[in-house]
Amino acid sequence: MPDFPNVTQLAIPFFVLAVLFELFLVRTRRAKGEFETRDSLTSLLMGAGNVASGLILGVFSFAALMWVWQFRFFDLGISFWAGLAVFLLDDLRYYWYHRFAHRIRWVWAEHINHHSSQHYNLTTALRQSWTGLFTGMFVLQVPLVLLGFHPKLILFVFGFNLVWQFWIHTETIGRMWAPIELIFNTPSHHRVHHAVNPRYLDANYAGTLIIWDRMFGTFVPELDEDLPRYGIVKNIGTFNPMKVAFHEWIAMFSDALSPGLTLRQRLGYLFMPPGWSHDGSRETSDSLKAAYVRRNPSEAGRPGLPQS
């Protein structure tokens, strides 16, 4: 098995040039968008921390997958078709990881920092987790290894997925050609994913292909009459990267270790959806959607919203 190039590292010059070009377009009012200097610097620091943590800790997840490799059912080798197959399957794997990351607080604790910016530009794509390994979600790649896709090949093709996800973090690109919007994740689809508008919560989990959201009922289109507002439901109001990286872990364990709770309640604070509380005093995405429909009954049943 050859050593494949690191696709995301090779793409770094493209990332830098794309950010500068978007910044130029926005600052000269040639395109829609918004930059806030401190926010962008925080995103860049989060990206640097993600690279560092990946170099230091990524060896453990890769070693675990290499250990699983000895138990594979097949060995599918290296070919264009093997690469295409594992790209599609890993994109489906990413969809489910991403869905879990929004519906299980344990995984949300590491993913929330990606959503913590109240701006949406290419630097937001670089606002990545430092603690992804701790959630254990790399186990979702185990079935791919058992099917006969080598861990090196899986990591190689996932690099293309990450590069695709970079350029869709922008407001400078509107809706694209209809067939592209039908099949692929686009800036329009991903703006929905980053929005805190009730109808847009927990939608459009795709990495590269939006077909998974269409298949599993989580697709919501961007509406001109309800433009996305970005951030998280309760914004943290800080540009400190340490707080961005760890604030939800601290809050989660603080909740789970509160005195007077049953074991089931403690586990609920770890593994129920974000916003869950043992006494129902907090709001989840489901309760926020329901409250929105009560205020706007004509919206009931529209994409992203409940019937009542």
Summary of the structure (lengths in Angstrom):
residues: 308
radius of gyration: 19.8
end to end distance: 54.5
largest distance: 58.3
contacts: 915
relative contact order: 0.13
helix: 60%
strand: 2%
